């Protein structure tokens, strides 16, 4: 699951979309297995925003 680097809105949106597609295919986001799509979506948003924050520091 390679996520796009950057803190732009486009990069964050792309990363959320990628994580949700990964969840639909494998039933997991990373090592987590959320039970519902809503929980998976919230987790995807949190992961994407966290990555954007890390990328903006460098």
C-alpha positions as CSV (number, residue, x, y, z in Angstrom):
1,X,0.0,0.0,0.0
2,X,2.3,2.8,-1.2
3,X,0.8,6.1,-0.1
4,X,1.5,9.3,-2.0
5,X,3.8,11.7,-0.1
6,X,2.8,15.3,0.6
7,X,0.4,17.3,2.6
8,X,-1.8,18.7,-0.2
9,X,-5.5,18.0,-0.3
10,X,-5.0,16.0,-3.4
11,X,-2.4,13.7,-1.8
12,X,-4.6,13.2,1.3
13,X,-7.7,12.4,-0.8
14,X,-5.7,9.9,-2.9
15,X,-4.3,8.2,0.2
16,X,-7.8,7.8,1.7
17,X,-9.1,6.4,-1.6
18,X,-6.2,4.0,-1.7
19,X,-6.7,2.8,1.8
20,X,-10.4,2.3,1.4
21,X,-9.8,0.3,-1.8
22,X,-7.3,-1.8,0.1
23,X,-9.8,-2.4,2.8
24,X,-12.5,-3.5,0.3
25,X,-10.0,-6.0,-1.3
26,X,-8.3,-7.5,1.7
27,X,-10.6,-6.6,4.6
28,X,-7.7,-4.9,6.3
29,X,-6.1,-1.5,6.6
30,X,-2.4,-2.2,7.3
31,X,-2.6,-4.7,10.2
32,X,-6.0,-3.6,11.5
33,X,-9.2,-5.3,10.6
34,X,-12.1,-2.9,11.2
35,X,-15.5,-4.5,11.4
36,X,-17.4,-1.9,9.5
37,X,-16.8,0.3,6.4
38,X,-17.5,3.4,8.5
39,X,-14.7,2.5,11.0
40,X,-12.4,1.7,8.1
41,X,-13.1,5.1,6.6
42,X,-12.4,6.9,9.9
43,X,-9.1,5.0,10.2
44,X,-8.2,5.7,6.6
45,X,-8.7,9.5,7.3
46,X,-6.6,9.3,10.4
47,X,-3.8,7.5,8.7
48,X,-3.8,9.9,5.7
49,X,-3.7,13.0,7.9
50,X,-1.0,11.5,10.1
51,X,1.1,10.8,7.0
52,X,0.5,14.4,5.7
53,X,1.6,15.8,9.1
54,X,4.8,13.8,9.0
55,X,5.5,14.8,5.4
56,X,5.0,18.5,6.1
57,X,7.6,18.5,8.9
58,X,10.5,17.5,6.5
